Amino acid sequence: MIKKLAILFSAFILLTLNQAFAYRASDFSSDAKIISAITLLEQAGETDVLRNLQKYAVKVSFDDLSAYTYNSSKAFAVSTYNKYGTRVIVINSIYKNAPIEQIACLIAHESCHTKRVADLEEETIATQKEAATWTRLKVASKVYPDSRLTQRLDKLSGMYLASTSGNNLIQNKIASNGFYRAQLGIN
């Protein structure tokens, strides 16, 4: 009898924990394209991305980034806070028609930003996540648009695959980039 109660109690705890981590893609956005990208991340097993979105109650949307960053024409997406103090991921509206695999990569990147101000380590982790996600999600038989976003993702994927434990090409690139040096306060 005690053994049966222990099994039932364990099953109850397991179901409760699963419910605690349950979510719907529509919890994070009302945009169909973004919902599709989040669903793709779920199907690809990107649980860390989804956990971050849920943990920080992140909302994801497309928007003109000029209100969020001074260099909005070049930014792909930002992780920031809205006027109510809620964390948001805003994807540059010029990429609204990008393939969902690419939108998923931008969400994966921005989901890694959990600090108010990113540092080199966080930016490296986020960019590696973006590259790893593109490496996994890119469909070999699909023709992607020849855009800045496709070029970026392909370049990051190549750097990610060519990196070694002693030579992180993505971190090296971020650390030597003038924009990131200024933004991250690297001397």
MODELLER restraints for C-alpha pairs under 7 A, 6 or more apart:
rsr = mdl.restraints
at = mdl.atoms
rsr.add(forms.Gaussian(group=physical.xy_distance, feature=features.Distance(at['CA:25:A'], at['CA:35:A']), mean=5.36, stdev=0.5))
rsr.add(forms.Gaussian(group=physical.xy_distance, feature=features.Distance(at['CA:25:A'], at['CA:38:A']), mean=5.90, stdev=0.5))
rsr.add(forms.Gaussian(group=physical.xy_distance, feature=features.Distance(at['CA:25:A'], at['CA:39:A']), mean=6.18, stdev=0.5))
rsr.add(forms.Gaussian(group=physical.xy_distance, feature=features.Distance(at['CA:26:A'], at['CA:35:A']), mean=5.98, stdev=0.5))
rsr.add(forms.Gaussian(group=physical.xy_distance, feature=features.Distance(at['CA:28:A'], at['CA:58:A']), mean=6.19, stdev=0.5))
rsr.add(forms.Gaussian(group=physical.xy_distance, feature=features.Distance(at['CA:28:A'], at['CA:59:A']), mean=4.60, stdev=0.5))
rsr.add(forms.Gaussian(group=physical.xy_distance, feature=features.Distance(at['CA:28:A'], at['CA:60:A']), mean=5.82, stdev=0.5))
rsr.add(forms.Gaussian(group=physical.xy_distance, feature=features.Distance(at['CA:29:A'], at['CA:35:A']), mean=6.33, stdev=0.5))
rsr.add(forms.Gaussian(group=physical.xy_distance, feature=features.Distance(at['CA:29:A'], at['CA:59:A']), mean=5.72, stdev=0.5))
rsr.add(forms.Gaussian(group=physical.xy_distance, feature=features.Distance(at['CA:29:A'], at['CA:60:A']), mean=5.30, stdev=0.5))
rsr.add(forms.Gaussian(group=physical.xy_distance, feature=features.Distance(at['CA:29:A'], at['CA:61:A']), mean=6.39, stdev=0.5))
rsr.add(forms.Gaussian(group=physical.xy_distance, feature=features.Distance(at['CA:31:A'], at['CA:61:A']), mean=6.92, stdev=0.5))
rsr.add(forms.Gaussian(group=physical.xy_distance, feature=features.Distance(at['CA:33:A'], at['CA:100:A']), mean=6.68, stdev=0.5))
rsr.add(forms.Gaussian(group=physical.xy_distance, feature=features.Distance(at['CA:36:A'], at['CA:100:A']), mean=6.67, stdev=0.5))
rsr.add(forms.Gaussian(group=physical.xy_distance, feature=features.Distance(at['CA:37:A'], at['CA:100:A']), mean=4.98, stdev=0.5))
rsr.add(forms.Gaussian(group=physical.xy_distance, feature=features.Distance(at['CA:37:A'], at['CA:101:A']), mean=6.48, stdev=0.5))
rsr.add(forms.Gaussian(group=physical.xy_distance, feature=features.Distance(at['CA:37:A'], at['CA:103:A']), mean=6.01, stdev=0.5))
rsr.add(forms.Gaussian(group=physical.xy_distance, feature=features.Distance(at['CA:37:A'], at['CA:104:A']), mean=4.71, stdev=0.5))
rsr.add(forms.Gaussian(group=physical.xy_distance, feature=features.Distance(at['CA:38:A'], at['CA:104:A']), mean=6.29, stdev=0.5))
rsr.add(forms.Gaussian(group=physical.xy_distance, feature=features.Distance(at['CA:41:A'], at['CA:104:A']), mean=6.37, stdev=0.5))
rsr.add(forms.Gaussian(group=physical.xy_distance, feature=features.Distance(at['CA:49:A'], at['CA:108:A']), mean=5.70, stdev=0.5))
rsr.add(forms.Gaussian(group=physical.xy_distance, feature=features.Distance(at['CA:49:A'], at['CA:111:A']), mean=5.82, stdev=0.5))
rsr.add(forms.Gaussian(group=physical.xy_distance, feature=features.Distance(at['CA:52:A'], at['CA:111:A']), mean=5.93, stdev=0.5))
rsr.add(forms.Gaussian(group=physical.xy_distance, feature=features.Distance(at['CA:53:A'], at['CA:111:A']), mean=6.16, stdev=0.5))
rsr.add(forms.Gaussian(group=physical.xy_distance, feature=features.Distance(at['CA:56:A'], at['CA:87:A']), mean=6.71, stdev=0.5))
rsr.add(forms.Gaussian(group=physical.xy_distance, feature=features.Distance(at['CA:57:A'], at['CA:87:A']), mean=6.89, stdev=0.5))
rsr.add(forms.Gaussian(group=physical.xy_distance, feature=features.Distance(at['CA:58:A'], at['CA:87:A']), mean=5.22, stdev=0.5))
rsr.add(forms.Gaussian(group=physical.xy_distance, feature=features.Distance(at['CA:58:A'], at['CA:88:A']), mean=5.16, stdev=0.5))
rsr.add(forms.Gaussian(group=physical.xy_distance, feature=features.Distance(at['CA:58:A'], at['CA:89:A']), mean=6.87, stdev=0.5))
rsr.add(forms.Gaussian(group=physical.xy_distance, feature=features.Distance(at['CA:59:A'], at['CA:87:A']), mean=6.91, stdev=0.5))
rsr.add(forms.Gaussian(group=physical.xy_distance, feature=features.Distance(at['CA:59:A'], at['CA:88:A']), mean=4.88, stdev=0.5))
rsr.add(forms.Gaussian(group=physical.xy_distance, feature=features.Distance(at['CA:59:A'], at['CA:89:A']), mean=6.24, stdev=0.5))
rsr.add(forms.Gaussian(group=physical.xy_distance, feature=features.Distance(at['CA:60:A'], at['CA:88:A']), mean=5.81, stdev=0.5))
rsr.add(forms.Gaussian(group=physical.xy_distance, feature=features.Distance(at['CA:60:A'], at['CA:89:A']), mean=4.69, stdev=0.5))
rsr.add(forms.Gaussian(group=physical.xy_distance, feature=features.Distance(at['CA:60:A'], at['CA:90:A']), mean=5.85, stdev=0.5))
rsr.add(forms.Gaussian(group=physical.xy_distance, feature=features.Distance(at['CA:61:A'], at['CA:89:A']), mean=6.49, stdev=0.5))
rsr.add(forms.Gaussian(group=physical.xy_distance, feature=features.Distance(at['CA:61:A'], at['CA:90:A']), mean=5.11, stdev=0.5))
rsr.add(forms.Gaussian(group=physical.xy_distance, feature=features.Distance(at['CA:61:A'], at['CA:91:A']), mean=6.12, stdev=0.5))
rsr.add(forms.Gaussian(group=physical.xy_distance, feature=features.Distance(at['CA:62:A'], at['CA:90:A']), mean=5.52, stdev=0.5))
rsr.add(forms.Gaussian(group=physical.xy_distance, feature=features.Distance(at['CA:62:A'], at['CA:91:A']), mean=4.66, stdev=0.5))
rsr.add(forms.Gaussian(group=physical.xy_distance, feature=features.Distance(at['CA:62:A'], at['CA:92:A']), mean=5.78, stdev=0.5))
rsr.add(forms.Gaussian(group=physical.xy_distance, feature=features.Distance(at['CA:62:A'], at['CA:93:A']), mean=4.88, stdev=0.5))
rsr.add(forms.Gaussian(group=physical.xy_distance, feature=features.Distance(at['CA:62:A'], at['CA:96:A']), mean=6.71, stdev=0.5))
rsr.add(forms.Gaussian(group=physical.xy_distance, feature=features.Distance(at['CA:63:A'], at['CA:90:A']), mean=6.20, stdev=0.5))
rsr.add(forms.Gaussian(group=physical.xy_distance, feature=features.Distance(at['CA:63:A'], at['CA:91:A']), mean=6.23, stdev=0.5))
rsr.add(forms.Gaussian(group=physical.xy_distance, feature=features.Distance(at['CA:63:A'], at['CA:92:A']), mean=5.55, stdev=0.5))
rsr.add(forms.Gaussian(group=physical.xy_distance, feature=features.Distance(at['CA:63:A'], at['CA:93:A']), mean=4.75, stdev=0.5))
rsr.add(forms.Gaussian(group=physical.xy_distance, feature=features.Distance(at['CA:64:A'], at['CA:92:A']), mean=5.77, stdev=0.5))
rsr.add(forms.Gaussian(group=physical.xy_distance, feature=features.Distance(at['CA:64:A'], at['CA:93:A']), mean=5.49, stdev=0.5))
rsr.add(forms.Gaussian(group=physical.xy_distance, feature=features.Distance(at['CA:65:A'], at['CA:72:A']), mean=4.94, stdev=0.5))
rsr.add(forms.Gaussian(group=physical.xy_distance, feature=features.Distance(at['CA:65:A'], at['CA:92:A']), mean=5.73, stdev=0.5))
rsr.add(forms.Gaussian(group=physical.xy_distance, feature=features.Distance(at['CA:66:A'], at['CA:72:A']), mean=4.83, stdev=0.5))
rsr.add(forms.Gaussian(group=physical.xy_distance, feature=features.Distance(at['CA:75:A'], at['CA:92:A']), mean=6.85, stdev=0.5))
rsr.add(forms.Gaussian(group=physical.xy_distance, feature=features.Distance(at['CA:76:A'], at['CA:91:A']), mean=6.20, stdev=0.5))
rsr.add(forms.Gaussian(group=physical.xy_distance, feature=features.Distance(at['CA:76:A'], at['CA:92:A']), mean=5.39, stdev=0.5))
rsr.add(forms.Gaussian(group=physical.xy_distance, feature=features.Distance(at['CA:77:A'], at['CA:90:A']), mean=5.49, stdev=0.5))
rsr.add(forms.Gaussian(group=physical.xy_distance, feature=features.Distance(at['CA:77:A'], at['CA:91:A']), mean=4.14, stdev=0.5))
rsr.add(forms.Gaussian(group=physical.xy_distance, feature=features.Distance(at['CA:77:A'], at['CA:92:A']), mean=5.41, stdev=0.5))
rsr.add(forms.Gaussian(group=physical.xy_distance, feature=features.Distance(at['CA:77:A'], at['CA:106:A']), mean=6.61, stdev=0.5))
rsr.add(forms.Gaussian(group=physical.xy_distance, feature=features.Distance(at['CA:78:A'], at['CA:89:A']), mean=5.68, stdev=0.5))
rsr.add(forms.Gaussian(group=physical.xy_distance, feature=features.Distance(at['CA:78:A'], at['CA:90:A']), mean=5.35, stdev=0.5))
rsr.add(forms.Gaussian(group=physical.xy_distance, feature=features.Distance(at['CA:78:A'], at['CA:91:A']), mean=6.54, stdev=0.5))
rsr.add(forms.Gaussian(group=physical.xy_distance, feature=features.Distance(at['CA:78:A'], at['CA:110:A']), mean=6.51, stdev=0.5))
rsr.add(forms.Gaussian(group=physical.xy_distance, feature=features.Distance(at['CA:79:A'], at['CA:88:A']), mean=5.80, stdev=0.5))
rsr.add(forms.Gaussian(group=physical.xy_distance, feature=features.Distance(at['CA:79:A'], at['CA:89:A']), mean=4.48, stdev=0.5))
rsr.add(forms.Gaussian(group=physical.xy_distance, feature=features.Distance(at['CA:79:A'], at['CA:90:A']), mean=6.48, stdev=0.5))
rsr.add(forms.Gaussian(group=physical.xy_distance, feature=features.Distance(at['CA:79:A'], at['CA:110:A']), mean=5.52, stdev=0.5))
rsr.add(forms.Gaussian(group=physical.xy_distance, feature=features.Distance(at['CA:79:A'], at['CA:113:A']), mean=6.58, stdev=0.5))
rsr.add(forms.Gaussian(group=physical.xy_distance, feature=features.Distance(at['CA:80:A'], at['CA:87:A']), mean=5.69, stdev=0.5))
rsr.add(forms.Gaussian(group=physical.xy_distance, feature=features.Distance(at['CA:80:A'], at['CA:88:A']), mean=5.44, stdev=0.5))
rsr.add(forms.Gaussian(group=physical.xy_distance, feature=features.Distance(at['CA:80:A'], at['CA:89:A']), mean=6.38, stdev=0.5))
rsr.add(forms.Gaussian(group=physical.xy_distance, feature=features.Distance(at['CA:81:A'], at['CA:87:A']), mean=4.32, stdev=0.5))
rsr.add(forms.Gaussian(group=physical.xy_distance, feature=features.Distance(at['CA:81:A'], at['CA:88:A']), mean=5.51, stdev=0.5))
rsr.add(forms.Gaussian(group=physical.xy_distance, feature=features.Distance(at['CA:82:A'], at['CA:88:A']), mean=6.52, stdev=0.5))
rsr.add(forms.Gaussian(group=physical.xy_distance, feature=features.Distance(at['CA:89:A'], at['CA:110:A']), mean=6.54, stdev=0.5))
rsr.add(forms.Gaussian(group=physical.xy_distance, feature=features.Distance(at['CA:101:A'], at['CA:137:A']), mean=5.97, stdev=0.5))
rsr.add(forms.Gaussian(group=physical.xy_distance, feature=features.Distance(at['CA:101:A'], at['CA:138:A']), mean=6.58, stdev=0.5))
rsr.add(forms.Gaussian(group=physical.xy_distance, feature=features.Distance(at['CA:105:A'], at['CA:130:A']), mean=4.93, stdev=0.5))
rsr.add(forms.Gaussian(group=physical.xy_distance, feature=features.Distance(at['CA:105:A'], at['CA:133:A']), mean=5.72, stdev=0.5))
rsr.add(forms.Gaussian(group=physical.xy_distance, feature=features.Distance(at['CA:105:A'], at['CA:134:A']), mean=5.95, stdev=0.5))
rsr.add(forms.Gaussian(group=physical.xy_distance, feature=features.Distance(at['CA:106:A'], at['CA:130:A']), mean=6.46, stdev=0.5))
rsr.add(forms.Gaussian(group=physical.xy_distance, feature=features.Distance(at['CA:108:A'], at['CA:129:A']), mean=6.35, stdev=0.5))
rsr.add(forms.Gaussian(group=physical.xy_distance, feature=features.Distance(at['CA:108:A'], at['CA:130:A']), mean=5.76, stdev=0.5))
rsr.add(forms.Gaussian(group=physical.xy_distance, feature=features.Distance(at['CA:109:A'], at['CA:126:A']), mean=4.53, stdev=0.5))
rsr.add(forms.Gaussian(group=physical.xy_distance, feature=features.Distance(at['CA:109:A'], at['CA:127:A']), mean=5.84, stdev=0.5))
rsr.add(forms.Gaussian(group=physical.xy_distance, feature=features.Distance(at['CA:109:A'], at['CA:129:A']), mean=5.75, stdev=0.5))
rsr.add(forms.Gaussian(group=physical.xy_distance, feature=features.Distance(at['CA:109:A'], at['CA:130:A']), mean=4.77, stdev=0.5))
rsr.add(forms.Gaussian(group=physical.xy_distance, feature=features.Distance(at['CA:110:A'], at['CA:126:A']), mean=6.62, stdev=0.5))
rsr.add(forms.Gaussian(group=physical.xy_distance, feature=features.Distance(at['CA:112:A'], at['CA:126:A']), mean=5.08, stdev=0.5))
rsr.add(forms.Gaussian(group=physical.xy_distance, feature=features.Distance(at['CA:113:A'], at['CA:122:A']), mean=6.56, stdev=0.5))
rsr.add(forms.Gaussian(group=physical.xy_distance, feature=features.Distance(at['CA:113:A'], at['CA:126:A']), mean=6.77, stdev=0.5))
rsr.add(forms.Gaussian(group=physical.xy_distance, feature=features.Distance(at['CA:118:A'], at['CA:184:A']), mean=6.46, stdev=0.5))
rsr.add(forms.Gaussian(group=physical.xy_distance, feature=features.Distance(at['CA:119:A'], at['CA:184:A']), mean=5.27, stdev=0.5))
rsr.add(forms.Gaussian(group=physical.xy_distance, feature=features.Distance(at['CA:120:A'], at['CA:184:A']), mean=6.34, stdev=0.5))
rsr.add(forms.Gaussian(group=physical.xy_distance, feature=features.Distance(at['CA:124:A'], at['CA:170:A']), mean=6.61, stdev=0.5))
rsr.add(forms.Gaussian(group=physical.xy_distance, feature=features.Distance(at['CA:124:A'], at['CA:171:A']), mean=5.32, stdev=0.5))
rsr.add(forms.Gaussian(group=physical.xy_distance, feature=features.Distance(at['CA:128:A'], at['CA:160:A']), mean=6.60, stdev=0.5))
rsr.add(forms.Gaussian(group=physical.xy_distance, feature=features.Distance(at['CA:128:A'], at['CA:170:A']), mean=6.92, stdev=0.5))
rsr.add(forms.Gaussian(group=physical.xy_distance, feature=features.Distance(at['CA:131:A'], at['CA:153:A']), mean=6.35, stdev=0.5))
rsr.add(forms.Gaussian(group=physical.xy_distance, feature=features.Distance(at['CA:131:A'], at['CA:156:A']), mean=5.21, stdev=0.5))
rsr.add(forms.Gaussian(group=physical.xy_distance, feature=features.Distance(at['CA:131:A'], at['CA:157:A']), mean=4.69, stdev=0.5))
rsr.add(forms.Gaussian(group=physical.xy_distance, feature=features.Distance(at['CA:131:A'], at['CA:160:A']), mean=6.22, stdev=0.5))
rsr.add(forms.Gaussian(group=physical.xy_distance, feature=features.Distance(at['CA:132:A'], at['CA:157:A']), mean=6.62, stdev=0.5))
rsr.add(forms.Gaussian(group=physical.xy_distance, feature=features.Distance(at['CA:132:A'], at['CA:160:A']), mean=6.98, stdev=0.5))
rsr.add(forms.Gaussian(group=physical.xy_distance, feature=features.Distance(at['CA:134:A'], at['CA:153:A']), mean=6.49, stdev=0.5))
rsr.add(forms.Gaussian(group=physical.xy_distance, feature=features.Distance(at['CA:134:A'], at['CA:157:A']), mean=6.67, stdev=0.5))
rsr.add(forms.Gaussian(group=physical.xy_distance, feature=features.Distance(at['CA:135:A'], at['CA:157:A']), mean=5.74, stdev=0.5))
rsr.add(forms.Gaussian(group=physical.xy_distance, feature=features.Distance(at['CA:144:A'], at['CA:150:A']), mean=6.98, stdev=0.5))
rsr.add(forms.Gaussian(group=physical.xy_distance, feature=features.Distance(at['CA:159:A'], at['CA:169:A']), mean=5.65, stdev=0.5))
rsr.add(forms.Gaussian(group=physical.xy_distance, feature=features.Distance(at['CA:159:A'], at['CA:170:A']), mean=6.16, stdev=0.5))
rsr.add(forms.Gaussian(group=physical.xy_distance, feature=features.Distance(at['CA:160:A'], at['CA:169:A']), mean=6.95, stdev=0.5))
rsr.add(forms.Gaussian(group=physical.xy_distance, feature=features.Distance(at['CA:160:A'], at['CA:170:A']), mean=6.60, stdev=0.5))
rsr.add(forms.Gaussian(group=physical.xy_distance, feature=features.Distance(at['CA:163:A'], at['CA:169:A']), mean=5.35, stdev=0.5))
rsr.add(forms.Gaussian(group=physical.xy_distance, feature=features.Distance(at['CA:174:A'], at['CA:180:A']), mean=6.09, stdev=0.5))
rsr.add(forms.Gaussian(group=physical.xy_distance, feature=features.Distance(at['CA:175:A'], at['CA:181:A']), mean=6.21, stdev=0.5))
rsr.add(forms.Gaussian(group=physical.xy_distance, feature=features.Distance(at['CA:181:A'], at['CA:187:A']), mean=6.99, stdev=0.5))
